[in-house]
Amino acid sequence: MNALANVRAGRADLSAGWFSRVIAAERDALSAFLAAPPEGVADVVALLAAQRQPVILTGIGKSAHVAAKLAATFSSLGTPALFVNAAEAAHGDLGAIAAGSTVIALSNSGSTDEILRILPLLRARSCTLVGIVGRRDTPLARAVDHLIPAEVAAEADHLGMAPTASTTLHLAIGDALAVAVSRTRGFTREDFLAHHPAGLLGRRAIPVRAIMRRGEDVPRVSPHTDLVDLLAIMSAKRMGAACVLGDDDLLTGIVVDGDVRRHLQAGPQVKGVKAADLMQTAPVTLPADATIGDALLMREGAQAGWLVLPVVDAAGRLEGMVHAHDLFG
């Protein structure tokens, strides 16, 4: 019987609860750390927040993978960081580490030869050393300037040997440092979006003005526009709505398809019906300096479900109109 058949027959480790046990063990490692957080973390945050050159993260094996991810997270959140593999550092990659850098070394054993070998070289460069170390009474734990003990009772795998609970804890500590440093530096949502120019994150930073319909493409009517003309304008502009404007292009209201349908369902009256009779007098709007990210937040929040949004200036004058489809390119 093949492996898939074993799973289907309920004879895999999943049936013995190992899947849940691993997650529970990693959760317990995080909970134990939170129950007695180490002293000195605030000093590490202050140290990293004051850096004027990239923070260096290093490790070996699975810790190297965690260190590489953390370097990316620090950089993403406004603290420039580089990953240097400890094994490669002694073969030339030390050239990436500037004098006076802060180096964060990750090691569960605290006795990793590749890291210990480069410590004197880092000291010679006046580097400040931070250790996220799984064992306190070890060469690395004793050598660093700032120690964050990251001890776990046991690894989460069935052998108790594979880096699982320990790497999860190290990753969480590093993420927490990156976020705390970012907050200390005053890194903003706008800064974050500027660091992510590609994909949906990058699109969120685009000003609404860059994608909104404007000029003749915006369906505009007055409060006195009758229903037949209103429908003709809404159909021609293909926005499913029309902005109702008063004097000086001040937005008075909005009429959407649903407003017209509800009126017609209530009775067949068409003659004498004006835009003012159908419009929503307090429409949701976007300020002219809004970004696509702002519009998406509104769509996800209290104003969820909107399809069109008028864009207005500080005085309430219409500048354009955004359709929900425009937000996604």
C-alpha positions in Angstrom: 0.0 0.0 0.0 1.4 3.4 -1.0 1.8 6.4 1.3 -1.4 8.1 0.0 -3.3 4.9 0.7 -1.9 4.8 4.2 -3.1 8.3 4.9 -6.5 7.5 3.6 -6.6 4.4 5.7 -5.9 6.4 8.8 -2.5 4.7 9.5 -0.3 7.8 9.0 1.1 9.8 11.8 -1.7 12.3 11.4 -4.0 9.7 12.9 -1.8 9.5 16.0 -2.1 13.3 16.5 1.5 14.2 15.6 0.4 17.0 13.3 -1.4 18.8 16.2 1.4 17.8 18.7 4.0 19.6 16.6 2.0 22.8 16.4 1.2 22.5 20.1 4.8 22.0 21.0 5.9 25.1 19.1 3.0 27.1 20.7 4.2 26.0 24.1 7.8 27.2 23.3 6.4 30.6 22.5 4.2 30.6 25.6 7.1 29.7 27.9 9.2 32.5 26.5 6.4 35.0 27.0 5.9 33.8 30.6 9.4 34.9 31.5 10.7 37.4 28.9 14.4 38.1 29.2 15.7 41.4 30.5 17.6 43.6 28.2 15.4 43.4 25.1 14.6 47.1 25.3 18.4 47.8 25.2 18.6 45.7 22.0 15.7 47.5 20.4 17.3 50.9 21.2 20.7 49.7 19.8 19.1 48.5 16.6 17.0 51.6 16.2 20.1 53.8 16.4 21.9 52.0 13.6 23.0 54.1 10.6 24.3 51.1 8.6 22.8 47.7 7.9 22.2 45.3 10.7 23.9 42.0 10.0 22.2 38.7 10.7 24.1 35.5 10.7 23.7 31.8 11.4 24.4 28.3 10.0 22.0 25.5 8.9 18.4 26.1 9.8 19.3 29.2 11.8 20.8 30.6 8.6 17.4 30.3 6.9 15.8 32.1 9.8 18.4 34.8 9.8 17.9 35.4 6.1 14.2 35.7 6.6 14.7 38.2 9.5 17.1 40.3 7.4 14.3 40.6 4.8 11.8 41.5 7.5 14.0 44.2 9.1 14.6 45.8 5.7 10.9 45.6 4.8 10.0 47.5 8.0 12.6 50.3 7.5 15.7 48.9 9.2 18.3 48.0 6.5 19.7 44.6 7.2 21.9 42.0 5.4 22.2 38.2 5.9 25.7 36.8 6.0 26.1 33.1 6.2 28.5 32.3 9.0 30.2 29.6 7.0 30.9 31.9 4.0 31.9 34.9 6.2 35.4 33.4 6.8 35.8 33.0 3.0 35.3 36.6 2.0 31.8 37.6 3.0 33.1 39.5 6.0 33.7 42.2 3.4 29.9 42.9 3.6 30.2 43.8 7.3 31.3 47.4 7.9 33.2 48.4 11.0 31.0 49.2 13.9 28.0 47.2 12.6 25.6 45.4 14.9 25.6 41.7 14.3 22.8 39.4 15.4 23.9 35.8 15.6 21.3 33.0 15.8 22.3 29.6 17.2 20.4 27.0 19.2 23.4 25.2 20.5 25.5 28.3 21.2 28.5 26.3 20.1 28.4 26.6 16.3 32.0 26.5 15.1 31.4 28.6 12.1 30.0 31.5 14.2 32.6 31.1 17.0 35.4 31.3 14.3 34.3 34.7 13.1 33.7 36.3 16.5 37.3 37.6 16.9 37.1 39.0 13.4 33.9 40.9 14.2 35.5 42.2 17.5 38.4 43.5 15.4 35.9 45.5 13.4 34.4 47.0 16.6 31.1 45.2 15.9 28.4 45.0 18.6 27.2 41.4 19.0 23.6 40.3 19.8 22.9 36.7 20.4 19.6 34.8 20.0 20.9 31.6 21.6 19.2 28.5 22.8 21.5 27.7 25.6 22.9 30.2 28.2 26.1 28.5 29.4 27.7 28.3 25.9 30.6 30.0 24.2 28.4 32.2 22.0 26.1 33.2 24.9 29.1 34.3 26.9 30.7 36.1 24.1 27.9 38.5 22.9 27.3 41.9 24.2 23.6 41.4 24.4 22.0 38.0 25.0 18.4 37.0 24.3 18.1 33.5 25.7 15.8 31.4 23.4 15.6 28.1 25.2 13.0 25.4 24.5 12.2 22.4 26.6 12.3 20.1 23.6 12.1 20.2 19.8 8.7 19.5 18.3 9.5 16.5 16.1 9.1 12.8 17.1 12.8 12.4 17.5 13.3 15.6 19.5 16.3 16.5 17.3 15.1 18.5 14.3 15.2 22.3 14.6 11.4 23.0 14.9 10.3 24.6 18.2 13.7 26.3 18.5 13.6 27.9 15.0 10.0 28.9 15.5 11.0 30.7 18.7 14.0 32.4 17.1 11.9 33.5 14.2 9.3 35.0 16.5 11.9 36.8 18.6 13.5 38.3 15.5 10.1 39.4 14.1 9.3 41.1 17.4 12.6 42.9 17.3 12.0 44.0 13.8 8.6 45.4 14.6 9.7 47.1 17.8 12.6 48.8 16.1 10.3 49.8 13.2 7.9 51.5 15.7 10.8 53.1 17.5 12.0 54.6 14.2 8.6 56.0 13.5 8.2 53.9 10.3 4.8 54.6 8.8 2.3 52.8 6.6 3.3 55.1 3.8 6.9 54.2 4.3 6.0 50.5 4.2 4.1 50.9 0.9 7.1 52.9 -0.6 9.3 49.8 0.2 6.9 47.5 -1.7 6.5 49.0 -5.2 5.6 45.7 -6.8 2.3 43.7 -6.7 -0.8 44.7 -4.7 1.3 46.3 -1.9 2.9 48.6 -4.4 -0.4 49.4 -6.0 -1.8 50.5 -2.7 0.6 53.4 -2.6 -0.6 54.8 -5.9 -2.6 58.0 -5.6 -6.3 57.7 -6.4 -5.9 60.7 -8.7 -3.8 58.5 -11.0 -6.6 56.0 -11.7 -9.8 58.0 -11.1 -12.2 58.9 -13.9 -12.3 62.6 -14.5 -13.7 65.3 -16.8 -16.2 64.1 -19.4 -15.8 60.5 -18.1 -17.6 61.3 -14.9 -21.4 61.0 -14.9 -22.6 64.4 -13.6 -26.2 65.6 -13.1 -27.9 68.5 -11.3 -30.5 67.9 -8.6 -33.1 69.0 -11.2 -32.1 66.4 -13.9 -35.2 64.3 -14.6 -35.2 60.5 -14.4 -35.1 59.8 -18.1 -32.0 62.0 -18.7 -30.4 60.7 -15.5 -30.7 57.1 -16.8 -29.3 58.1 -20.2 -26.2 59.7 -18.5 -25.7 56.8 -16.2 -25.8 54.3 -19.2 -23.5 56.4 -21.3 -20.8 56.8 -18.7 -21.0 53.1 -17.6 -20.2 53.8 -13.9 -23.5 52.5 -12.5 -24.0 55.8 -10.8 -24.1 59.6 -11.2 -22.8 62.4 -9.1 -25.4 65.1 -8.2 -23.7 68.5 -8.2 -24.8 71.8 -6.9 -23.2 75.2 -7.4 -19.4 75.3 -8.0 -19.3 71.6 -8.5 -20.1 70.9 -4.9 -21.1 67.3 -4.4 -24.8 67.2 -3.2 -25.4 63.5 -3.5 -25.1 60.4 -5.6 -27.6 58.2 -7.4 -26.6 54.5 -8.0 -28.4 51.9 -10.0 -29.9 50.4 -6.9 -31.6 53.8 -6.0 -33.3 53.8 -9.4 -34.4 50.2 -9.2 -35.9 50.6 -5.7 -37.9 53.6 -7.0 -39.2 51.8 -10.0 -40.1 48.7 -7.9 -42.1 50.9 -5.5 -44.2 52.2 -8.4 -44.1 53.0 -12.1 -43.9 56.8 -11.6 -41.3 58.4 -14.0 -42.7 61.7 -14.9 -41.6 64.5 -12.6 -39.0 62.4 -10.8 -35.7 64.3 -10.4 -32.2 63.3 -9.3 -32.8 65.1 -6.0 -35.7 62.7 -5.3 -33.5 59.6 -5.7 -30.1 60.6 -4.5 -28.2 59.6 -1.4 -27.5 62.9 0.3 -24.5 61.8 2.4 -22.5 59.6 0.0 -19.2 58.0 1.0 -16.4 59.9 -0.7 -12.6 59.8 -1.0 -10.4 62.8 -0.4 -8.4 63.9 -3.3 -5.1 63.0 -1.6 -6.1 59.4 -0.9 -4.3 56.3 -2.2 -5.6 53.1 -3.6 -4.7 51.6 -0.2 -7.0 54.1 1.5 -9.8 53.1 -0.9 -9.2 49.4 -0.2 -9.3 49.9 3.5 -12.7 51.6 3.2 -13.9 48.7 1.1 -12.8 46.3 3.8 -14.2 48.4 6.6 -17.4 50.1 7.6 -18.1 51.1 4.0 -17.7 47.6 2.7 -19.3 46.8 -0.6 -19.2 50.2 -2.3 -18.8 50.1 -6.1 -18.2 53.7 -6.9 -16.7 56.6 -4.8 -16.7 60.3 -5.7 -13.3 61.9 -5.2 -13.7 65.4 -3.6 -11.3 68.2 -2.5 -11.3 69.7 0.9 -14.2 72.0 0.1 -16.4 69.1 -1.2 -16.0 69.9 -4.9 -16.0 66.9 -7.2 -12.6 66.1 -8.7 -13.3 62.6 -10.1 -14.8 59.2 -9.5 -13.4 55.8 -8.7 -15.0 52.4 -9.6 -14.1 49.4 -7.5 -12.8 47.6 -10.5 -10.2 50.4 -11.1 -8.5 49.5 -7.8 -7.2 46.2 -9.0 -5.7 47.3 -12.3 
